């Protein structure tokens, strides 16, 4: 609690300083600009209060939803909030997420139709690694789906022929 | 990879330098000489008779419709306009692959139409986005020269420099990286056999020909065999695309140079969950995409990258 109080005090002091600096320049500004700087001060105050509180309460456990790229000002990485390795709820569904098939291994009964959905913005394919392949999709753009019905038992290794480091397996029993 | 390898990723400092760069008299020329890239003003470059230069565009991804660039056709046109605005005319242009996004005939048609507006002889190699579903059949029919082998690879000469266009995006195997294959490697040995060791070599391909970041497929499985063949040459320059950012590496006599895309940037190796498009603010997009100019003055090529905007 001491930490939070200290941070609040710092935030209040910094906000006050900013307000004074802004007021010093107000004489040269038009009315619109004044309104803008007032908004900016409020924004800065709110941000400082938030950061101060969070930093004091849980310094290392802060959830980072987006991050600035080092050396690349203005660029932000989009972080997917969904963990990649969590198996979809449907037992016959495979999602393609962040250049990976999920689940990486799927076990189904003979006769099951498995559906793959490309949730990336990049195109991917679903191609059986056997020669000749038992199944082979066309290019799946973001949001596209591909289905295949497994009529024979076996272990089917497959990959994305565009990004062959993406490898996964369907086991049919 | 030895400990002496140099890897230079375009970071803040270099990016700032490049932001100030335009074609012509203003700007910086990156000269690769003795393995050490040096910078000097573009207008200080001597232009003797027999010297020439060419340009490289890459990863135009015509057909891509999403953020951060739903209009890659417009940015490709801008890239070509930047080339057209140069004070001198390039000898030719290279397109190092991913011309299209989904290998659709309509995408190839649109890309071809835009590329022709440059009025330059253009040498293409395919990216993995150009060979989806048909192993590049449609791409090769449209963009390969008559001299290309059935697999799509070819070579040509310009002012004493030997240019080799390689295909490393066809016949990819599960769990692997880019691949050249035995047939192409044999052809490479045959193609270069009669050349003197002092002939400058420029290799252009889509995927990096060194293991830049295998976890994201940024490499070519059998590239070391290609460089065993090229080892005797004094100057080998490798130009590629695929990773949508500038990365340089020097290894012995070989200089590797990856180029920017004309469509969108990608994250630095390992700096995101996957190698998808880097989500960049619209007003910053043109500072992260661009074109490349390569000047040959004697043995050592000088490479200058220019973003579409600062």
Interface residues (C-beta under 8 A of the other chain):
Chain A: X69 X71 X72 X73 X74 X75 X76 X77 X78 X79 X80 X84 X98 X99 X100 X120 X121 X122 X123 X125 X127 X129 X138 X139 X141 X142 X157 X158 X159 X161 X162 X163 X164 X165 X167
Chain B: X11 X12 X15 X66 X67 X101 X102 X103 X128 X129 X132 X133 X172 X173 X174 X175 X176 X177 X214 X215 X216 X217 X265 X267 X268 X271 X272 X273 X274 X275 X276 X277 X278 X279 X280 X281 X284 X288
